[in-house]
């Protein structure tokens, strides 16, 4: 049975027969599907971010700082998904706008700790409801168990891509 995916690509719910060398059914190819889902959700969320005057990269940084509090530069780069040079540029912009600040770590002056200002935390807090609405829209039609399974599988995909053996929940991973 052939079905039309949201991306407009037809896909079969069962594994297709192998085709000629190099043939790839994009409708069933997980990296492609993840990318399409990301693009579709981002297209929605970017409007919400623009209404708050924030770019996606700035939101990623502010959301990590809002959730975790002050974070060293290196872990912030990893948690926000930004390369260090990009993070440095984004932080410079957030600092100019009074939304974040950097300072040397108290116990190791060679390291930099980043924190959101009160204004930055307030801005992130105003965006969180839009992020929650986006997640609800993405999970529409999924049961709570399916949403939990999806989160677990996505963590497993991330761990697999990073070369880890398991994808147990991270230090602050939750399913709700």
C-alpha distance (Angstrom), angle and dihedral (degrees) to the residues before:
residue distance angle dihedral
X1 . . .
X2 3.78 . .
X3 3.80 118.8 .
X4 3.78 133.0 -172.0
X5 3.79 114.3 -121.1
X6 3.79 123.3 -144.8
X7 3.79 88.2 -105.9
X8 3.80 90.3 60.6
X9 3.82 92.7 -110.8
X10 3.77 115.8 126.3
X11 3.76 114.4 -128.5
X12 3.74 138.4 177.4
X13 3.81 119.4 -125.0
X14 3.80 88.4 -138.8
X15 3.77 128.2 60.6
X16 3.81 108.5 -84.2
X17 3.78 122.3 -126.9
X18 3.79 112.1 -95.9
X19 3.76 110.4 -93.2
X20 3.77 131.5 -160.1
X21 3.78 117.3 -43.9
X22 3.78 108.7 -71.7
X23 3.82 94.0 21.7
X24 3.80 112.6 135.6
X25 3.81 128.0 -178.9
X26 3.79 100.0 -140.8
X27 3.79 90.7 -169.1
X28 3.79 89.0 68.7
X29 3.81 100.6 29.9
X30 3.81 107.4 112.5
X31 3.83 98.6 -151.3
X32 3.81 89.7 51.5
X33 3.81 92.6 47.3
X34 3.81 91.4 49.2
X35 3.79 90.2 50.6
X36 3.80 92.5 48.6
X37 3.81 91.4 48.9
X38 3.81 90.3 48.6
X39 3.80 92.3 49.8
X40 3.81 93.2 47.7
X41 3.80 93.5 49.2
X42 3.79 93.0 42.8
X43 3.80 91.0 53.5
X44 3.80 88.3 58.9
X45 3.81 97.5 41.4
X46 3.79 97.0 46.9
X47 3.81 89.1 68.4
X48 3.80 90.6 55.3
X49 3.79 90.8 47.6
X50 3.80 92.6 48.1
X51 3.82 89.7 52.6
X52 3.82 86.7 59.8
X53 3.82 93.4 43.0
X54 3.81 93.3 -114.4
X55 3.79 130.7 128.5
X56 3.80 122.1 -139.6
X57 3.81 91.0 -106.2
X58 3.81 91.3 50.5
X59 3.82 90.2 49.2
X60 3.79 91.3 50.9
X61 3.80 90.7 54.4
X62 3.81 95.3 42.5
X63 3.81 92.6 46.4
X64 3.82 91.8 53.4
X65 3.81 91.5 47.8
X66 3.81 90.8 45.3
X67 3.80 91.2 51.8
X68 3.82 101.1 37.8
X69 3.77 106.2 24.0
X70 3.81 119.7 -138.4
X71 3.82 112.3 6.6
X72 3.79 133.1 -176.0
X73 3.80 114.9 -108.0
X74 3.84 96.7 -109.8
X75 3.81 97.1 50.9
X76 3.82 89.2 43.3
X77 3.81 90.0 56.1
X78 3.80 90.0 52.1
X79 3.80 95.8 44.0
X80 3.81 93.3 47.1
X81 3.80 94.0 44.8
X82 3.80 91.5 -125.4
X83 3.79 127.1 133.2
X84 3.84 111.7 -118.8
X85 3.84 95.1 -108.4
X86 3.82 90.2 50.1
X87 3.79 91.4 46.3
X88 3.82 90.4 51.0
X89 3.82 90.1 53.1
X90 3.83 92.9 46.0
X91 3.80 91.3 48.2
X92 3.79 91.3 50.5
X93 3.80 89.0 56.0
X94 3.81 92.9 46.0
X95 3.81 89.7 49.3
X96 3.82 92.2 50.4
X97 3.81 88.4 53.1
X98 3.81 92.6 47.5
X99 3.83 93.5 -115.6
X100 3.82 100.2 115.8
X101 3.77 141.4 11.4
X102 3.80 140.3 -160.2
X103 3.77 129.9 -143.5
X104 3.78 137.9 165.4
X105 3.81 113.7 -88.8
X106 3.80 112.3 -103.7
X107 3.82 95.1 -131.2
X108 3.83 96.4 40.6
X109 3.79 115.6 25.8
X110 3.82 90.5 -166.8
X111 3.81 90.6 68.3
X112 3.78 126.7 73.4
X113 3.78 124.7 -135.1
X114 3.79 119.8 -158.1
X115 3.78 125.3 -156.2
X116 3.76 136.5 172.6
X117 3.79 118.5 -116.8
X118 3.79 120.2 -125.7
X119 3.81 87.5 -96.8
X120 3.82 91.1 50.3
X121 3.81 92.1 49.5
X122 3.80 90.8 48.4
X123 3.81 91.4 50.0
X124 3.81 91.8 49.3
X125 3.80 89.0 48.4
X126 3.80 90.1 54.6
X127 3.83 90.6 52.4
X128 3.82 96.4 47.4
X129 3.84 93.6 80.7
X130 3.82 90.0 55.9
X131 3.81 89.7 49.3
X132 3.81 90.0 50.7
X133 3.82 91.0 49.1
X134 3.80 89.3 51.1
X135 3.79 91.0 51.5
X136 3.81 90.9 48.0
X137 3.78 90.3 50.9
X138 3.79 91.2 48.6
X139 3.81 91.5 50.5
X140 3.81 96.4 43.0
X141 3.79 109.2 136.3
X142 3.82 93.1 21.4
X143 3.78 121.1 112.9
X144 3.80 119.5 -128.9
X145 3.80 88.1 -103.4
X146 3.80 92.1 51.5
X147 3.82 91.0 48.5
X148 3.80 89.7 50.7
X149 3.81 91.0 47.7
X150 3.81 90.9 49.2
X151 3.81 91.0 52.7
X152 3.80 91.0 49.1
X153 3.81 92.1 47.9
X154 3.80 92.3 47.9
X155 3.81 90.3 51.2
X156 3.82 87.6 49.8
X157 3.82 90.9 50.8
X158 3.80 89.8 50.9
X159 3.79 91.6 49.4
X160 3.80 91.3 46.8
X161 3.79 91.0 50.8
X162 3.81 89.9 49.2
X163 3.79 90.5 50.0
X164 3.80 96.4 -112.5
X165 3.79 121.2 147.0
X166 3.80 96.2 -135.4
X167 3.76 138.3 19.3
X168 3.75 103.5 -145.0
X169 3.76 113.9 165.1
X170 3.76 114.3 -73.2
X171 3.78 121.2 -119.4
X172 3.78 92.6 -80.2
X173 3.80 103.2 19.9
X174 3.77 115.3 133.5
X175 3.75 133.8 170.1
X176 3.80 95.5 -135.4
